[in-house]
Amino acid sequence: MEELTFAQALANLSDLAPEIGQASLETGLMLGIGLTAAILLGGPLGILLYLTQPGQLFAHRTVNGVLGWLVNLVRSFPFIILMVSLVPLTRVLVGSTIGPIAAAVPLSFAAIPYFARLVEQTLREIPRGVVEAAEAMGASPAQIIVKVLINEARAGLISSLTILTISFLSYSAVAGVVGGGGIGDLAIRYGYYRFQSEVMIAMVLLLVVIVQLIQFAGNRLAARLDKR
């Protein structure tokens, strides 16, 4: 095989610029849907896991045990196996098993329990005395949840969301391997099957840049919201 020069590699990447842009949008779409599901469903689930623990507002050992078992059940599946397991449901929900929308279904299922555990762990770090003080002042459960728990934990929640986003960026690349599209799909199709190593390297570098930007933004926002 003829050795590829740097100029030729740049030319090949330039020719693929529209596909790289499309792949980036597909990855963003998968992440956006998965993270939205995690925030809207996983966030409340994590709060409920925390509140049903012994000694908390809605302490209920059975409810907490069942919720914890379900969360652990989903989290125990390797992502690629979860994708295959959810193929029938994905087909029912979106009418297809290929593309970023279809890949977003298993991503969402994986993201919800993942974020729920992160939220639960973040809330555990709030001193119990803060909640007791709010209870002593006559705050309602809704006020304690919104104005005390979420308010006190907001920096930690942003850090947790940052961790989730970076983790599921790699999950979205796995989804691309099995027809989900996105950056992972482009890297495999061109970098692996067509032996265009410059594409593989470029996609890895692109993912590195995205991860760094996400981590930087998450750290800055968490630091700004940290009340300590």
Accessible surface in RSA format (square Angstrom, percent):
REM  Atomic radii and reference values for relative SASA: ProtOr
REM  Chains: A
REM  Algorithm: Lee & Richards
REM  Probe-radius: 1.40
REM  Slices: 20
REM RES _ NUM      All-atoms   Total-Side   Main-Chain    Non-polar    All polar
REM                ABS   REL    ABS   REL    ABS   REL    ABS   REL    ABS   REL
RES MET A   1   207.34 107.4 118.64  78.5  88.70 211.2 100.27  85.3 107.07 141.8
RES GLU A   2   151.95  87.2 122.75  92.9  29.20  69.5  59.21 114.5  92.74  75.7
RES GLU A   3   153.89  88.3 136.75 103.5  17.13  40.8  57.63 111.5  96.26  78.6
RES LEU A   4    78.67  43.8  55.21  39.5  23.47  59.0  55.92  39.3  22.75  61.2
RES THR A   5    74.15  52.7  67.05  68.0   7.11  16.9  70.60  94.8   3.55   5.4
RES PHE A   6   157.59  78.8 145.11  89.9  12.48  32.5 149.66  90.7   7.93  22.7
RES ALA A   7    71.85  66.1  62.01  95.7   9.84  22.4  65.29  91.9   6.56  17.4
RES GLN A   8    78.58  43.9  76.08  55.6   2.51   6.0  29.22  62.2  49.37  37.4
RES ALA A   9    14.03  12.9  14.03  21.7   0.00   0.0  14.03  19.8   0.00   0.0
RES LEU A  10    91.95  51.2  88.01  63.0   3.94   9.9  88.25  62.0   3.70  10.0
RES ALA A  11    52.41  48.2  44.49  68.7   7.92  18.0  51.74  72.9   0.66   1.8
RES ASN A  12    45.02  31.0  42.73  41.3   2.29   5.5   4.21  10.1  40.81  39.4
RES LEU A  13    35.96  20.0  33.40  23.9   2.56   6.4  33.68  23.7   2.28   6.1
RES SER A  14    75.19  63.5  59.00  78.7  16.19  37.3  29.25  62.3  45.95  64.4
RES ASP A  15   112.58  78.9  86.36  86.0  26.22  62.0  31.24  73.5  81.34  81.1
RES LEU A  16    16.29   9.1  16.29  11.7   0.00   0.0  16.29  11.4   0.00   0.0
RES ALA A  17    54.60  50.2  45.49  70.2   9.12  20.7  47.85  67.4   6.76  17.9
RES PRO A  18   100.84  73.5  81.57  74.4  19.27  70.1  93.91  77.5   6.93  43.1
RES GLU A  19    66.30  38.1  62.16  47.0   4.14   9.9  34.68  67.1  31.61  25.8
RES ILE A  20    33.45  19.0  33.41  24.9   0.04   0.1  33.41  24.1   0.04   0.1
RES GLY A  21    33.85  41.7   0.00   N/A  33.85  41.7  32.45  89.0   1.40   3.1
RES GLN A  22    95.35  53.3  92.62  67.7   2.73   6.5  34.45  73.3  60.89  46.2
RES ALA A  23     5.35   4.9   4.26   6.6   1.10   2.5   5.09   7.2   0.27   0.7
RES SER A  24    39.43  33.3  30.32  40.5   9.11  21.0  26.59  56.6  12.85  18.0
RES LEU A  25   127.37  70.9 119.81  85.7   7.55  19.0 122.23  85.8   5.14  13.8
RES GLU A  26    35.94  20.6  34.84  26.4   1.10   2.6   4.88   9.4  31.07  25.4
RES THR A  27     5.89   4.2   5.89   6.0   0.00   0.0   4.56   6.1   1.32   2.0
RES GLY A  28    39.38  48.6   0.00   N/A  39.38  48.6  30.83  84.6   8.54  19.1
RES LEU A  29    76.58  42.6  69.47  49.7   7.11  17.9  75.14  52.8   1.44   3.9
RES MET A  30     0.17   0.1   0.11   0.1   0.06   0.1   0.11   0.1   0.06   0.1
RES LEU A  31    18.97  10.6  17.83  12.8   1.13   2.8  18.97  13.3   0.00   0.0
RES GLY A  32    34.45  42.5   0.00   N/A  34.45  42.5  33.42  91.7   1.03   2.3
RES ILE A  33    61.85  35.2  57.18  42.6   4.67  11.3  60.44  43.5   1.41   3.8
RES GLY A  34     3.93   4.8   0.00   N/A   3.93   4.8   3.93  10.8   0.00   0.0
RES LEU A  35    29.79  16.6  29.58  21.2   0.22   0.5  29.58  20.8   0.22   0.6
RES THR A  36    71.64  51.0  68.75  69.7   2.88   6.9  45.52  61.1  26.11  39.5
RES ALA A  37    18.16  16.7  12.99  20.0   5.18  11.8  17.78  25.0   0.38   1.0
RES ALA A  38     0.00   0.0   0.00   0.0   0.00   0.0   0.00   0.0   0.00   0.0
RES ILE A  39    78.92  44.9  73.33  54.6   5.59  13.5  73.33  52.8   5.59  15.2
RES LEU A  40   117.51  65.4 105.04  75.1  12.47  31.4 107.30  75.4  10.21  27.5
RES LEU A  41   105.78  58.9 100.36  71.8   5.41  13.6 101.40  71.2   4.37  11.8
RES GLY A  42     0.00   0.0   0.00   N/A   0.00   0.0   0.00   0.0   0.00   0.0
RES GLY A  43     9.00  11.1   0.00   N/A   9.00  11.1   9.00  24.7   0.00   0.0
RES PRO A  44    73.05  53.2  66.83  60.9   6.23  22.6  69.11  57.1   3.94  24.5
RES LEU A  45    37.91  21.1  33.85  24.2   4.07  10.2  37.30  26.2   0.61   1.6
RES GLY A  46     0.00   0.0   0.00   N/A   0.00   0.0   0.00   0.0   0.00   0.0
RES ILE A  47    27.62  15.7  27.62  20.6   0.00   0.0  27.62  19.9   0.00   0.0
RES LEU A  48    72.91  40.6  72.04  51.5   0.87   2.2  72.72  51.1   0.19   0.5
RES LEU A  49     1.18   0.7   1.18   0.8   0.00   0.0   1.18   0.8   0.00   0.0
RES TYR A  50     6.43   3.0   6.43   3.7   0.00   0.0   2.96   2.2   3.47   4.3
RES LEU A  51     4.36   2.4   4.36   3.1   0.00   0.0   4.36   3.1   0.00   0.0
RES THR A  52     4.35   3.1   4.31   4.4   0.04   0.1   4.31   5.8   0.04   0.1
RES GLN A  53    20.96  11.7  20.96  15.3   0.00   0.0   9.11  19.4  11.85   9.0
RES PRO A  54    86.49  63.0  66.01  60.2  20.48  74.4  70.28  58.0  16.21 100.7
RES GLY A  55    55.45  68.4   0.00   N/A  55.45  68.4  41.41 113.6  14.04  31.4
RES GLN A  56    34.18  19.1  23.47  17.2  10.71  25.5   0.36   0.8  33.82  25.7
RES LEU A  57    47.41  26.4  17.07  12.2  30.34  76.3  21.21  14.9  26.20  70.5
RES PHE A  58    89.59  44.8  79.94  49.5   9.65  25.1  87.50  53.0   2.09   6.0
RES ALA A  59    52.76  48.5  25.25  39.0  27.51  62.6  25.61  36.1  27.15  71.9
RES HIS A  60    94.15  51.5  87.22  60.6   6.93  17.7  63.27  65.2  30.88  35.9
RES ARG A  61   184.82  77.6 172.66  88.0  12.16  28.9  74.42 101.7 110.40  66.9
RES THR A  62    91.07  64.8  82.31  83.4   8.76  20.9  55.66  74.8  35.41  53.5
RES VAL A  63    57.88  38.1  55.01  49.8   2.87   6.9  57.87  50.3   0.01   0.0
RES ASN A  64    31.23  21.5  30.36  29.3   0.87   2.1   1.16   2.8  30.07  29.1
RES GLY A  65    42.23  52.1   0.00   N/A  42.23  52.1  35.90  98.5   6.33  14.2
RES VAL A  66    80.45  52.9  77.04  69.7   3.42   8.2  79.87  69.4   0.59   1.6
RES LEU A  67    30.04  16.7  29.72  21.3   0.32   0.8  29.87  21.0   0.17   0.4
RES GLY A  68     9.09  11.2   0.00   N/A   9.09  11.2   9.09  25.0   0.00   0.0
RES TRP A  69   154.71  62.1 149.29  72.3   5.42  12.7 123.54  65.9  31.17  50.6
RES LEU A  70    81.45  45.4  80.75  57.8   0.70   1.8  81.11  57.0   0.34   0.9
RES VAL A  71     3.80   2.5   2.24   2.0   1.56   3.8   3.77   3.3   0.03   0.1
RES ASN A  72    74.53  51.4  69.85  67.5   4.69  11.3  25.36  61.0  49.17  47.5
RES LEU A  73    74.86  41.7  69.50  49.7   5.36  13.5  74.54  52.3   0.32   0.9
RES VAL A  74    41.25  27.1  38.47  34.8   2.78   6.7  38.98  33.9   2.28   6.2
RES ARG A  75   118.34  49.7  85.76  43.7  32.58  77.6  21.43  29.3  96.91  58.7
RES SER A  76    78.26  66.1  45.76  61.1  32.50  74.9  46.91  99.9  31.35  43.9
RES PHE A  77    79.48  39.8  66.36  41.1  13.12  34.1  68.51  41.5  10.97  31.4
RES PRO A  78    76.80  56.0  63.93  58.3  12.87  46.8  76.27  63.0   0.53   3.3
RES PHE A  79    18.23   9.1   8.44   5.2   9.79  25.5   9.65   5.8   8.58  24.6
RES ILE A  80    79.31  45.1  77.70  57.9   1.61   3.9  77.70  56.0   1.61   4.4
RES ILE A  81    87.75  49.9  86.37  64.3   1.38   3.3  87.75  63.2   0.00   0.0
RES LEU A  82    12.55   7.0  12.55   9.0   0.00   0.0  12.55   8.8   0.00   0.0
RES MET A  83    23.17  12.0  19.25  12.7   3.92   9.3  19.34  16.4   3.82   5.1
RES VAL A  84    98.66  64.9  92.93  84.1   5.72  13.8  93.39  81.1   5.26  14.3
RES SER A  85    61.13  51.7  32.55  43.4  28.58  65.8  30.14  64.2  30.99  43.4
RES LEU A  86    24.38  13.6  24.06  17.2   0.32   0.8  24.38  17.1   0.00   0.0
RES VAL A  87    48.40  31.8  47.99  43.4   0.40   1.0  48.40  42.1   0.00   0.0
RES PRO A  88    81.96  59.7  79.20  72.2   2.76  10.0  81.14  67.0   0.82   5.1
RES LEU A  89    65.07  36.2  60.32  43.2   4.76  12.0  63.37  44.5   1.70   4.6
RES THR A  90     5.85   4.2   5.85   5.9   0.00   0.0   4.39   5.9   1.46   2.2
RES ARG A  91   128.88  54.1 124.91  63.7   3.96   9.4  51.03  69.7  77.85  47.2
RES VAL A  92   120.86  79.5  92.16  83.4  28.70  69.1  98.72  85.8  22.14  60.0
RES LEU A  93   105.65  58.8  72.90  52.2  32.76  82.3  75.44  53.0  30.21  81.3
RES VAL A  94    55.54  36.5  22.20  20.1  33.34  80.3  31.06  27.0  24.48  66.4
RES GLY A  95    60.76  74.9   0.00   N/A  60.76  74.9  29.39  80.7  31.37  70.3
RES SER A  96    45.82  38.7  39.92  53.3   5.91  13.6  33.41  71.2  12.41  17.4
RES THR A  97    47.75  34.0  28.27  28.7  19.48  46.4   7.10   9.5  40.66  61.5
RES ILE A  98   127.19  72.4 114.25  85.1  12.93  31.2 114.25  82.3  12.93  35.1
RES GLY A  99    16.18  19.9   0.00   N/A  16.18  19.9  15.94  43.7   0.23   0.5
RES PRO A 100    24.75  18.0  24.75  22.6   0.00   0.0  24.75  20.4   0.00   0.0
RES ILE A 101    79.85  45.4  78.51  58.5   1.34   3.2  78.51  56.5   1.34   3.6
RES ALA A 102     3.55   3.3   1.26   2.0   2.29   5.2   1.54   2.2   2.01   5.3
RES ALA A 103     3.21   3.0   0.56   0.9   2.65   6.0   2.70   3.8   0.51   1.4
RES ALA A 104     1.10   1.0   1.08   1.7   0.01   0.0   1.10   1.5   0.00   0.0
RES VAL A 105    16.47  10.8  12.68  11.5   3.79   9.1  16.43  14.3   0.04   0.1
RES PRO A 106     2.96   2.2   2.96   2.7   0.00   0.0   2.96   2.4   0.00   0.0
RES LEU A 107     1.55   0.9   1.55   1.1   0.00   0.0   1.55   1.1   0.00   0.0
RES SER A 108    13.82  11.7  13.82  18.4   0.00   0.0  11.74  25.0   2.08   2.9
RES PHE A 109    77.95  39.0  75.81  47.0   2.14   5.6  76.58  46.4   1.37   3.9
RES ALA A 110    12.84  11.8   8.20  12.7   4.64  10.5   9.88  13.9   2.95   7.8
RES ALA A 111     0.62   0.6   0.62   1.0   0.00   0.0   0.62   0.9   0.00   0.0
RES ILE A 112    31.54  18.0  31.54  23.5   0.00   0.0  31.54  22.7   0.00   0.0
RES PRO A 113     6.63   4.8   6.63   6.0   0.00   0.0   6.63   5.5   0.00   0.0
RES TYR A 114    51.94  24.3  50.73  28.9   1.21   3.1  29.35  22.1  22.59  27.9
RES PHE A 115    11.52   5.8  11.52   7.1   0.00   0.0  11.52   7.0   0.00   0.0
RES ALA A 116     0.00   0.0   0.00   0.0   0.00   0.0   0.00   0.0   0.00   0.0
RES ARG A 117    53.04  22.3  49.88  25.4   3.16   7.5  22.36  30.6  30.68  18.6
RES LEU A 118    39.07  21.8  38.11  27.3   0.96   2.4  38.45  27.0   0.62   1.7
RES VAL A 119     3.75   2.5   3.75   3.4   0.00   0.0   3.75   3.3   0.00   0.0
RES GLU A 120     8.81   5.1   8.81   6.7   0.00   0.0   1.37   2.6   7.44   6.1
RES GLN A 121    94.55  52.9  94.03  68.7   0.52   1.2  39.33  83.7  55.21  41.9
RES THR A 122    12.79   9.1  10.43  10.6   2.36   5.6   4.57   6.1   8.22  12.4
RES LEU A 123     0.68   0.4   0.68   0.5   0.00   0.0   0.68   0.5   0.00   0.0
RES ARG A 124   127.32  53.5 101.09  51.5  26.23  62.5  28.40  38.8  98.93  60.0
RES GLU A 125   127.52  73.2  96.97  73.4  30.55  72.7  42.97  83.1  84.55  69.0
RES ILE A 126    14.51   8.3   6.00   4.5   8.50  20.5   8.00   5.8   6.51  17.7
RES PRO A 127    85.39  62.2  73.93  67.4  11.46  41.7  85.39  70.5   0.00   0.0
RES ARG A 128    83.32  35.0  75.26  38.4   8.06  19.2  52.28  71.4  31.04  18.8
RES GLY A 129    41.79  51.5   0.00   N/A  41.79  51.5  30.32  83.2  11.47  25.7
RES VAL A 130    50.28  33.1  43.17  39.1   7.11  17.1  47.62  41.4   2.66   7.2
RES VAL A 131     2.60   1.7   2.60   2.4   0.00   0.0   2.60   2.3   0.00   0.0
RES GLU A 132    88.63  50.9  83.27  63.0   5.37  12.8  25.85  50.0  62.78  51.3
RES ALA A 133    51.06  47.0  42.57  65.7   8.49  19.3  50.01  70.4   1.06   2.8
RES ALA A 134     5.48   5.0   5.02   7.8   0.46   1.0   5.15   7.3   0.34   0.9
RES GLU A 135    66.05  37.9  48.91  37.0  17.14  40.8  25.39  49.1  40.66  33.2
RES ALA A 136    91.82  84.4  47.78  73.7  44.04 100.2  60.02  84.5  31.80  84.2
RES MET A 137   158.09  81.9 120.22  79.6  37.87  90.2  88.42  75.2  69.67  92.3
RES GLY A 138    63.24  78.0   0.00   N/A  63.24  78.0  34.85  95.6  28.39  63.6
RES ALA A 139    30.26  27.8  14.33  22.1  15.94  36.3  18.42  25.9  11.84  31.4
RES SER A 140    46.30  39.1  41.13  54.9   5.17  11.9  40.65  86.6   5.65   7.9
RES PRO A 141    62.84  45.8  62.84  57.3   0.00   0.0  62.84  51.9   0.00   0.0
RES ALA A 142    65.43  60.2  58.96  91.0   6.48  14.7  63.16  89.0   2.27   6.0
RES GLN A 143    78.09  43.7  76.07  55.6   2.02   4.8  19.64  41.8  58.45  44.3
RES ILE A 144     1.90   1.1   1.90   1.4   0.00   0.0   1.90   1.4   0.00   0.0
RES ILE A 145    34.57  19.7  34.57  25.8   0.00   0.0  34.57  24.9   0.00   0.0
RES VAL A 146    90.26  59.4  85.81  77.7   4.45  10.7  85.81  74.6   4.45  12.1
RES LYS A 147   138.76  67.7 124.82  76.6  13.93  33.2  83.64  75.3  55.12  58.7
RES VAL A 148    20.63  13.6  19.41  17.6   1.22   2.9  20.63  17.9   0.00   0.0
RES LEU A 149     1.83   1.0   1.83   1.3   0.00   0.0   1.83   1.3   0.00   0.0
RES ILE A 150    61.73  35.1  61.73  46.0   0.00   0.0  61.73  44.5   0.00   0.0
RES ASN A 151    48.23  33.3  44.46  43.0   3.77   9.1  10.51  25.3  37.72  36.5
RES GLU A 152    71.06  40.8  47.19  35.7  23.87  56.8   1.65   3.2  69.41  56.7
RES ALA A 153     4.98   4.6   0.12   0.2   4.86  11.0   4.98   7.0   0.00   0.0
RES ARG A 154    86.24  36.2  84.97  43.3   1.27   3.0  22.66  31.0  63.58  38.5
RES ALA A 155    14.57  13.4  14.16  21.8   0.41   0.9  14.50  20.4   0.07   0.2
RES GLY A 156    25.35  31.3   0.00   N/A  25.35  31.3  20.45  56.1   4.89  11.0
RES LEU A 157    32.40  18.0  31.25  22.4   1.15   2.9  31.40  22.1   1.00   2.7
RES ILE A 158    35.30  20.1  35.11  26.2   0.19   0.5  35.11  25.3   0.19   0.5
RES SER A 159    47.64  40.3  44.36  59.2   3.28   7.5  29.37  62.5  18.26  25.6
RES SER A 160     7.62   6.4   7.30   9.7   0.32   0.7   0.17   0.4   7.45  10.4
RES LEU A 161    43.43  24.2  43.43  31.1   0.00   0.0  43.43  30.5   0.00   0.0
RES THR A 162     9.64   6.9   6.56   6.6   3.09   7.4   4.66   6.3   4.99   7.5
RES ILE A 163    84.60  48.1  81.61  60.8   2.99   7.2  84.22  60.6   0.38   1.0
RES LEU A 164     0.00   0.0   0.00   0.0   0.00   0.0   0.00   0.0   0.00   0.0
RES THR A 165    16.09  11.4  16.09  16.3   0.00   0.0  10.52  14.1   5.57   8.4
RES ILE A 166    38.42  21.9  35.41  26.4   3.01   7.3  35.41  25.5   3.01   8.2
RES SER A 167    28.58  24.1  21.10  28.2   7.47  17.2  14.11  30.0  14.47  20.3
RES PHE A 168     4.27   2.1   4.27   2.6   0.00   0.0   4.27   2.6   0.00   0.0
RES LEU A 169     3.80   2.1   3.70   2.6   0.11   0.3   3.70   2.6   0.11   0.3
RES SER A 170    62.34  52.7  55.77  74.4   6.57  15.1  49.18 104.7  13.16  18.4
RES TYR A 171    65.29  30.5  65.29  37.1   0.00   0.0  29.43  22.1  35.86  44.2
RES SER A 172     2.42   2.0   1.50   2.0   0.92   2.1   0.25   0.5   2.18   3.0
RES ALA A 173    21.64  19.9  19.14  29.5   2.49   5.7  20.88  29.4   0.76   2.0
RES VAL A 174    55.60  36.6  53.89  48.8   1.70   4.1  55.49  48.2   0.11   0.3
RES ALA A 175     0.00   0.0   0.00   0.0   0.00   0.0   0.00   0.0   0.00   0.0
RES GLY A 176     0.43   0.5   0.00   N/A   0.43   0.5   0.00   0.0   0.43   1.0
RES VAL A 177    77.08  50.7  52.86  47.9  24.22  58.4  53.56  46.5  23.52  63.8
RES VAL A 178    64.90  42.7  39.70  35.9  25.19  60.7  48.87  42.5  16.03  43.5
RES GLY A 179    25.48  31.4   0.00   N/A  25.48  31.4  21.10  57.9   4.38   9.8
RES GLY A 180     2.19   2.7   0.00   N/A   2.19   2.7   1.92   5.3   0.27   0.6
RES GLY A 181    10.11  12.5   0.00   N/A  10.11  12.5   9.73  26.7   0.38   0.8
RES GLY A 182     1.30   1.6   0.00   N/A   1.30   1.6   0.09   0.3   1.21   2.7
RES ILE A 183     2.00   1.1   1.69   1.3   0.31   0.7   1.69   1.2   0.31   0.8
RES GLY A 184     6.72   8.3   0.00   N/A   6.72   8.3   6.17  16.9   0.55   1.2
RES ASP A 185    27.04  18.9  26.97  26.8   0.08   0.2   0.83   2.0  26.21  26.1
RES LEU A 186     0.87   0.5   0.87   0.6   0.00   0.0   0.87   0.6   0.00   0.0
RES ALA A 187     9.38   8.6   9.38  14.5   0.00   0.0   9.38  13.2   0.00   0.0
RES ILE A 188    41.44  23.6  41.44  30.9   0.00   0.0  41.44  29.8   0.00   0.0
RES ARG A 189    84.75  35.6  83.71  42.7   1.04   2.5  45.33  61.9  39.42  23.9
RES TYR A 190    16.74   7.8  16.74   9.5   0.00   0.0   6.64   5.0  10.10  12.5
RES GLY A 191    10.91  13.5   0.00   N/A  10.91  13.5   0.00   0.0  10.91  24.4
RES TYR A 192   136.44  63.7 131.34  74.7   5.10  13.3  85.00  63.9  51.44  63.4
RES TYR A 193   141.14  65.9 120.71  68.7  20.43  53.2  83.97  63.1  57.17  70.5
RES ARG A 194   134.45  56.4 113.72  58.0  20.73  49.4  39.76  54.3  94.69  57.4
RES PHE A 195   147.41  73.7 128.07  79.3  19.34  50.3 131.47  79.7  15.94  45.6
RES GLN A 196    43.13  24.1  41.62  30.4   1.51   3.6  19.01  40.5  24.12  18.3
RES SER A 197    67.72  57.2  66.88  89.3   0.85   1.9  38.23  81.4  29.50  41.3
RES GLU A 198    16.95   9.7  12.31   9.3   4.63  11.0  12.95  25.0   4.00   3.3
RES VAL A 199     0.00   0.0   0.00   0.0   0.00   0.0   0.00   0.0   0.00   0.0
RES MET A 200    59.29  30.7  59.29  39.2   0.00   0.0  45.15  38.4  14.14  18.7
RES ILE A 201   102.75  58.5 101.11  75.3   1.64   4.0 102.75  74.0   0.00   0.0
RES ALA A 202    21.00  19.3  14.13  21.8   6.87  15.6  17.30  24.4   3.70   9.8
RES MET A 203     3.45   1.8   3.45   2.3   0.00   0.0   3.39   2.9   0.06   0.1
RES VAL A 204    75.68  49.8  75.57  68.4   0.11   0.3  75.66  65.7   0.02   0.0
RES LEU A 205   104.72  58.3 104.33  74.6   0.39   1.0 104.50  73.4   0.22   0.6
RES LEU A 206    50.28  28.0  46.07  33.0   4.21  10.6  49.72  34.9   0.56   1.5
RES LEU A 207    39.66  22.1  39.51  28.3   0.15   0.4  39.66  27.9   0.00   0.0
RES VAL A 208    72.55  47.7  69.54  63.0   3.00   7.2  72.47  63.0   0.08   0.2
RES VAL A 209    79.32  52.2  77.51  70.2   1.81   4.4  79.32  68.9   0.00   0.0
RES ILE A 210    42.16  24.0  41.85  31.2   0.32   0.8  42.16  30.4   0.00   0.0
RES VAL A 211    42.40  27.9  42.40  38.4   0.00   0.0  42.40  36.8   0.00   0.0
RES GLN A 212   112.71  63.0 109.51  80.0   3.20   7.6  33.92  72.2  78.79  59.8
RES LEU A 213   112.20  62.5 108.94  77.9   3.26   8.2 109.34  76.8   2.85   7.7
RES ILE A 214    37.89  21.6  32.62  24.3   5.28  12.7  36.76  26.5   1.14   3.1
RES GLN A 215    65.71  36.7  65.71  48.0   0.00   0.0  30.31  64.5  35.40  26.8
RES PHE A 216   121.40  60.7 117.32  72.7   4.08  10.6 120.94  73.3   0.46   1.3
RES ALA A 217    58.79  54.1  50.71  78.3   8.08  18.4  55.38  78.0   3.41   9.0
RES GLY A 218     8.03   9.9   0.00   N/A   8.03   9.9   7.29  20.0   0.73   1.6
RES ASN A 219    82.41  56.8  75.59  73.0   6.82  16.4  25.15  60.5  57.25  55.3
RES ARG A 220   136.90  57.5 133.00  67.8   3.89   9.3  45.31  61.9  91.58  55.5
RES LEU A 221    80.52  44.8  77.05  55.1   3.47   8.7  80.18  56.3   0.34   0.9
RES ALA A 222    11.49  10.6  10.91  16.8   0.58   1.3  11.16  15.7   0.33   0.9
RES ALA A 223    72.97  67.1  49.85  76.9  23.12  52.6  57.20  80.6  15.77  41.8
RES ARG A 224   188.92  79.3 155.11  79.1  33.81  80.5  59.01  80.6 129.91  78.7
RES LEU A 225    44.74  24.9  43.24  30.9   1.51   3.8  43.80  30.8   0.95   2.6
RES ASP A 226    51.23  35.9  34.73  34.6  16.50  39.0   7.56  17.8  43.68  43.6
RES LYS A 227   114.48  55.8  73.74  45.2  40.74  97.0  62.27  56.1  52.21  55.6
RES ARG A 228   246.21 103.4 179.67  91.6  66.54 158.4 115.90 158.4 130.32  79.0
END  Absolute sums over single chains surface
CHAIN  1 A    12376.8      10365.5       2011.2       8614.8       3762.0
END  Absolute sums over all chains
TOTAL         12376.8      10365.5       2011.2       8614.8       3762.0
